[in-house]
Amino acid sequence: MADCMKKASETLYQMLMDGLGRLVAQEKVPAVSIPTFRVEIPADHLHGDFAANLAMVSAKAFHMPPRKIAELILEAVCLEGTIFARAEIAGPGFLNFFLKQDWFAYVVETVLTEKDRYGRTQTGAGKRALVEFVSANPTGPMHVGNARGGALGDSLAEILDWTGWTVQREFYVNDAGNQIEKFATSLEARYLQHFDPSVEMPEDTYHGADITEHAEAFIAEYGDQYVSTDAKTRRDALVAFALPKNIAGLERDLKKYRIVYDRWYHESTLHENGRVQWVIDELTARGYTYEKEGAIWFQATQFGADKDFVLVRANGIPTYVVPDIAYHYDKLMVRKFDLSIDILGADHHGYVPRLKAALTALGVDADRLDVVLMQMVMLMRNGEVVKFSKRSGKAITLVTLLDEIPLDAARFFFNTREANSHFEFDLDLAVEQSAQNPVYYVQYAHARIYSLLRTMAEEGLTLAQCDHASLAQLQQPQELELIRHLAALPSELDAAAKQYDPSKMTKYVVELATLFHKFYDACSIKYADSTQQKQARLLLCEAVRQTIANVLCILKVTCPEKM
């Protein structure tokens, strides 16, 4: 796949290095080590399409004023036969370079040729990544934080795929440990209460209506069969009945949210296959544990953690972190993923270094585990925090949220901020059909182009094959700015993958829609100077439509043809 912007930047960097080589050979500058210099895109394109600070950073090494160095470099760099039309010196010695019109035409041709693959890169080619996200407690419904984590994790997995990685999505099912014991206690109490109302509901249990519904459904199938059995038999039967229904519900609700996992990995398998006990035994065999007050502790401080922590309680039961260590060991050492990415709530801040310390102690390169910590979400309506659904009067879950707002808005809005920022989700804006609603604004641009293409076709002007000569007529400032932004998509995708930040995609596509509307208002298609110019502008519109569609595909947001 072509990355026109990256290729142009790399070409210019090499041209500058070659120019320096010629200056050294001609003894116009000394043969000394050159400090690192940058080729970047200026904020104001009146200052060029690319700028380089080579002359500025070389002044000390060359014992020469930056402007003098800039003059020598421009004399040594040959632009003939390159994609650059001209260069100039700005201020005390900045080098500005301007691209030829052919380059802009080539960008549009690239988009129209690559179509639904435009933007893809091979940055992660040959590498495998596992993205684990949501992993909500299976003892109850998903909350709004899970909704944010779902949109973030799924879009990040898609971005990695677009940048060449082989990606798998995984949901870690916590079907063992304290929360399942608490689930069993809750179900048992509701079950027994049905037959004996005097049975009290323990305080530290789940009191939601879903627990009662499970107990009643169990009674409808088994009656009082388990009232007089021993507690373990009764609790095991209740969990075996209710938990699969909850997990199936999670899978169903996430599919509604356009998320499909490659694997649902059950924590219980780590207990069954002995991997949890292996972690304890292996850390002990390596000399990294000690006993204190009857518990087994891990010497985490030897591996950079702020404090040691308990692996096995005094009662012989492993703490929750042990299966987590076993799970991540499985990801990286058994299944051999090159990279494991977890999407977790910000409350896991202290957990991450402890987990990495244990993996390091087990011989794992902990740098292969990256954790994205996600801040809380506040739902807002009329400027006030909303905690309950307007329809049901209950706490807003993923399902009730999707009953209240469009699915496209949820997928898009949750990715408009970086994961580490607190997010106020405006429920009123999410349903508003106006330019203030970013997803509506982007979808409207896509639909507007479809409408334009239909209208022009009715008037006898249909999309022609790419014609470089026609596209080279795209010379208005609004046209060039739009094309520059089209060219930036592959690099933006690489940056989003590197920084684990899908918000770069929402920002990119909103800016693309903005630049398109500016172009559409300034550059008439119907009343263009010639048929050739009309065709060029139509082709540019189609390139924009295709790029919007590609980005919305990454975010799993629909691309309407009419609005």
N, C-alpha and C positions, 0 to 999 in steps of 0.2 A: 504494500500500500504506500502511496506517495504522501510524504509530509513536506509540502512545498515550503512552508515557513522554516522548518528545521534544516532542510536542504540548502535554502538560501543563506541561512545563518552560518552553516558549516562551510559553505563555499566562500563566503566573505572572510571568515576566520583564516582559512587556508590561503586566500589571496594576500591577506595582510602578512602572514608568516612568510610567504614566498617573497613579498616585497622587502621585508626585513632582511631576508637572506641575501637578496641582491645588494642592498645597502651595505651589508657587512662585507660582501665580496668586493664591492667597490671602495671599501674603507671609508665610507661616508659616516658610518656609525661604528663604535667599537664592538668587538666580538665578546660581549658580556651576557650574562644570564638576564633574561627579560622577565620582569614581574608578570604575574597573571593578569591578563586583560579581559575585558568583557565585550561581546557583541550583543547588543540588546535593541529592543524596539522602543523608539522614543514615544513619550506620551502624546506629543504633538507631531503629526506626520508632515507638517510644514518643515520640520527639521530633518526630514528624511524617513525612509522606511526602516533603516537600520543605523545604529550609531556605535562607534567603537571608542574606547578611552585609552587606546594603545599609546598615543603620544603623551598623554597626561601621566600615565604610570611609568613611562620610560625616561622621564626627564632626569631623575636622580642617577639612574644607571648610565645614561649617555652624557651626563653633565652638559645638558643643552636645554634651551627653553622649549616647552611643549609645542608651541606654534611652529618653531623651526623644524622640529621632528615631524610634525604633521605635514608640513610642506614637502619634506624629503620623501615621506611615505607615499603621498599622492603622486609624486614624480615616479616612484618605483612600482606602483601598482598599476597594472594595465587593465583597463575595463573593456577593451575591445574584444568582442566575441563572448562576453559574459552576460549574465542576466541584469547587470547594473548599467544604468544609463549615464549617471554622473555622480560625482562626489564633491563635497565642499568642506571647508574648515569653518567651525563655529567657535566663537568665544576664544578662550586662551589656547585651544588646540584640540577640541573634539572633532572627530571625523564622522561626517554624515554621508550616507549612501542612499541613492534613489534607484528603485527598480525600473526596469524597462516595461513598456506596456505589454510586451509579449508574456511576461511573467504573470500578469493579472489574467490574461486570456487563458494561460495554461492552468491556472487554479480552477477556473470555471469548467474547463474541459475535464480536469481531473475529477471534480465532483460528479459531473454528468456521466463520466465513464465508469467510475466505481460504484455509483448509485447507492444502494443500501449497505454497501461495505465502506463507504467513504468515512474516514476518521479512524479506521482501524490501524493499529501499529503492531509491530512485532517486538516491542520492548521486553516483554516477559516470555517470549517464545522459548519452548523447551523446559519451562518451569511449571510446577504444580502448586496450586494454592487451595487451601481449605478455609472457607469462610463460615464460621459458626455464629449464628445470630438468633435473636429472640430467646430460644431455650427457656420459655416461660415455665413456671412451676405448673406441673400437670394436675395439681389439686384444685385449680379454679380457673376462671376465665382470664383472658389476656387484658391488660390495662393499656392506657394510652401510651405509657413509656414503651411497651412492646410494639405499639404501632409505629413509633418513631424508629425503634431499632430494626423493625422489619423493613421499612422503606430504605433506611440507611444501608443495612447489610445486603439486601437484595440488589440494590443499585450499585453498591461497591463491587459485588461479585460480577455484575454485568460489565462494569468498567474494566475490571481485570481481564475479563474475557475479550473485550474489545482491544486490549493492549497486548494480546498474545498469550496470556496465561491460560493453562488448562485449569479450570476452576470447578470445585465442588461446593455445594451448599449443604450445611448440616445443622440439624436440630438435636441438641443434647437433652435427652429426656431424663429428668431427675426422678427416677422411679424407685429410689432406695433412700434410706437415711431418715433423718428426723421428720422431714415434711410428710413423708409417707406414713410414719407412725402417727403423726398428728391427724392426717387424713383418715386413718383407720379409726382413731379414737372418736373423731367427729361423726363418722358414719355409724359406728357402733352405738353411740349415745342416741342418735336420731332413730335408729332401728329399734332399740329397746324401749324408747319413749313411746313408740307407737302402741306397744303392748302394756306398758306401765308408765303412765304420765308422771309418776313421782320420780323417775330417773332424772337426775340433774345433768345438764350440759356443762362439762368442765369449762373453766374460763379460757384456758389457753388452747382453744380449738377453732375450727372454721364454722362460723355461724351463718354462712350464706344460704340462700334459698336452694342453691344447687345441691347442697348436702342433703337437705330434706327430700328433694326430688329423687335423688339417687336411692335413698333409703326406701321411699315409697315404691319405686320401681322394683327394687329388690324384693320387697314384701309381696308385690303382685306376682312375682315369679316363684318365690320360695316360701312365702307365708311365714309361720313361726318356727320353721324347721331349725333355725340357728339360735333360738332363744335359750335353749337349755344345753347347748354345746359348750365346750371350753372356749375361753376368750380368744385364744390364738386361732382356732378353727373359724370362729365367727368373723374375726377381723380380717383374716386372709381371704375369706369368701367375699366379704364386702368390697375389699380393695380389688380383688380379681374381677368383680362385677363392674365397679364404677370407674376404675382407672382407665381401662381401654376405651371406654366411652368418652372420657375427658380428652384422651390423646387423639381419638378420631375427631372430636370436636375442634381441637387445636388445628389439626390438619385441614379440616373443612373450612374453618374461618380464615386460615392463612391462604388457602387457594382462592377464596373470595377476594383476598387482598393481592392477588396475582403472584403469590409466592409458592413455588413448588420446590421441595428439597430433594436432593439426590439421596440423602440418607437420614433416617431417624435413629440416632445412636442411643441405646438404653444404658443408663448407668448400671443397672442390675447385672449386665453382662460382665462388667469389670469385677464384680464380686464373685459371680459364678465361675469365671475362668481363672480366678486366683490372682489377677493382676493387682488388685488392691493390696492383698497380703504381700505380694512380691515387692511392692514399693517399700513397705515397712522393713521387710527382711533385707532388701538390697541396700537401703540407706544405713541400716544397722551394720551389715557386713562391711561397708566402706568406712565405718567408724564415725559416722556423722550423727549418731543419736546418743541420747543418755536418758537415764531414768531420774525422775524427780516427783516426789509425792505420789508414787504409784503409777504415774503416767510416762509415756515415752515421748521425748521431745526431739525435734530436729534442730541441729546447730545451724540455723539459717544465717546467723550473723557472719559465719565464715564465708558466705557467698553473697554478701552485699545487702542482705535484708536488715531492717532496723532492729529486729528482735527475733529470738528463737520462738518456735511455736510447737504446740502439742500435735503429735501424729495419732497417738492412741490414748484415750482417756483412762483413768484409773479403773473404770469398770470394764475395760477390755474392748470398748467399741471405738473404731477409728473415727477421727473427726472428718468433717465434710471435705476438707482440702485433700485428703489422701486419694479418694477416687478421682478428684480433679487432676491431681498429679499423674495418676495412672492413665487418665483419658488423654492428656496432652502428650505423654510419652508415646501412647499408641498412635497419635496423629503423626508425630515427627519421626519416630524411630521404627515403628512397626509398619505403618502405611507409607512412611517416607515422603510426606509432603515437604516440599522445599520451604513453604511458608504456611503458618497457621495464623489466621486473624480471628480474634474474638471481638464481638461487639458487646460491651458490658455497661452497666450503669455506673455513674461516677462514684457510687458508694463502694465500688470495688478497688478504689485507688490503693489502699494498703495491701490488698490481696495479691496484686500483680507481682511486686518484687518478691513476695514469699513463694509464689508459684515458680517464678523464674529461678530462684535460689535452689529449690528442690530439683528442678530439671537439670540445672548445672551440675549439682552434686551427683546426678545419675548419668552424667556424661553427655548430656544433650546441649547443643549450641542454642542457648536460650534466645539469641538474637533472631532465631527463626520463628519465634512467637511474638506477634505484635498484638497489642490490645488497644482498641479504640474505646475510650471512656466517654460515655454519652450523658449529657446533662438532662435535667428534668424538663418536662413539658407542662406549661400552664394553658389550659383552654380558656379563651376569653370570648365573652359576648357582651356587647354594649359597654365595652371597656371594663368589665368586671370578670373576676375569676369564676369559672363554671365548674362545678364538681359533679353535678347530676344531670342525667339526660332529660331533656324537655319532654320527650315522649313517655318514657317509662318511670321517671322519677327516681331512678336508681343511679348508682355510680357509673360514669361513662366508661365502657369497655371498648375494645377494638370493634366489636360487632355493633354496639349502639352508636359509636362514632360514625361508622359507615352507613348507618341508617339515617344520620342527620346531614351528612355532607357527601358530595360526589366523590367517588373512589379516585378519580383523576386528581382532585384537589388534595386528598390525603397523601397520595404518593408524591406529588410535587411539593406541597407545602413542607412536609417533614424533611425535605432535602434542600430547603432554601437557606439553612444556617449550618455552620460547621458543627460537628457533633459535640465539641467541647463548650458550646455556648448554650446558655439557657434559652428556651424557645417559647414565645407566646404565640399560640395557634389561634388566629382570629376566625372563629366559626362564622361570623357574619360575612367576612370577606371571602371565605371559601365558597359560599353559594352565590356571591355577587357576580353578575354578568356585566363586567365593566373592565376598562383598561387598568383599574387599580388592582384587579385580581390577576396575579402573574401567570397562572396556568391558563386562564381564559384569554389573556393578552397574547400568549404564544400560540394557543390553538386558533385564535382568530386570524393571526398572521398566516398560518398554514391554510385555513379555509379561504382566506382572501385571495391567496395565490391560485387556488383551485378555481375559484369563481372567475378570476381574471383570465385564466387559460381557457375556460369554457366560453367566456364572452368573446375573446379574440378568435377562437375557433369558429364561432357562429358568424363572425365577420370575415371569415376566410383566411385568417392568419393562424396557422398551426405551428407547433414546435418543429423547427428544422433540425437537421443533423448539425453537430458541432462544426462551426466554421471559424477557424482561427482568425481569419481576416475580419470577420464580422465582430467577433469578441474583442478584438484589438481596438474597436471603436468605443469601448466602455472607458471613458476618460473623465467623466464628471466626478467631482470630489465625493459625492454620495455613493457613486458606483464603486469607486476605488476603496472607500472605507468599508463598504459591505463585503467586497472581495477579500480584503485583508482579514476580516473577521472569519470568513469561510475558511481561509487558509490556516487559521489558528486552531481549528478543531483537533487535529491529531496531537498537537503539543499540549492542548488543554486536557485531553484525555490522559496523556502520559503523566501530567502533573496531578490530576485527580487520583490516578492509580498510585502514584508515589506517596502522596500525602493522605491517602484513604479519605478523600473528601468529595463526595458526590455533589456538594453544593456548588462546586465549580461548574458542573454541567447545567444546573438551573440558572446560574448567573450568566453563563455563556449564551444559553438559548434565549433568555429574556433580552440580553443585549443584541442578539441577532435579530429578534423581532423588532426591536426599537430601530435598528439601523435599516431594516427593510421598510418600515413605515416611513422613515425619513426619505429614503430613496424613492419610494412610490409617490410621495407628495411632490418631490422636486424634479423627477425625471419621467416625463410623460411617455407612455408606451403607445397609446392610441395616436397621439399627435407628434410622434418622433419625426426627425428630419427626413428619414428614409426608411424603406422596407428593411434594409440591412440593419439599421439601428434598432428598429422594432424587434427584429429577430434576436439581436444581441441581448436586448433587455428582457425579452421573454425567456431566453436561455438562462440569464442570470436569476430571474424569478424562480425558474424550475430548480436551479442549483440551491437556492435558499430553501425552497419547499422540501427538497430532499434532505438537506442538512437538518432542518427542524425535525423532520420525521425520524431521522437517525438518532438524534438526541432524545426525543420523547420515547423512542423504542428502548433506549438504555434505561430510562427512568420508569418504563412500563406505564406510560401515559398515552392515551389514545390520540389519534391524529384525524380530527373530523374534516370532511370535505365540504360540509355546509354548517353554518351556525346561524 
